Amino acid sequence: MYSTSVMWRDTARPVRIGFLDARAAAGAFVWLLHMSWPTFWLSLFLAAGFVALGHFGITPPAFLRSLRFALAGSERPCFSLYQERRRQR
């Protein structure tokens, strides 16, 4: 299907199992280790969340970064005195 010279192009694509992001398989794995109704619903909820993120074209790491930005705000404090002195000039 692909020649060996262009196989590197597929390395940046997210791993998928059918229409589902492969990271959603972690919830199914937890459910297989501990089969109960709460873990089943948790894994189903995680899978639905990954499908929703995929529908909007957002990867889970990008969603977590945007969530962190929304919670922490846009201004970040300086922890280095060198950077603080450099900003005051």
Secondary structure, 3 states (H helix, E strand, C coil): CCCCCCHHHHHHCCCEECCEEHHHHHHHHHHHHCCCHHHHHHHHHHHHHHHHHHHHCCCHHHHHHHHHHHHHCCCCCCCCHHHHHHHHC
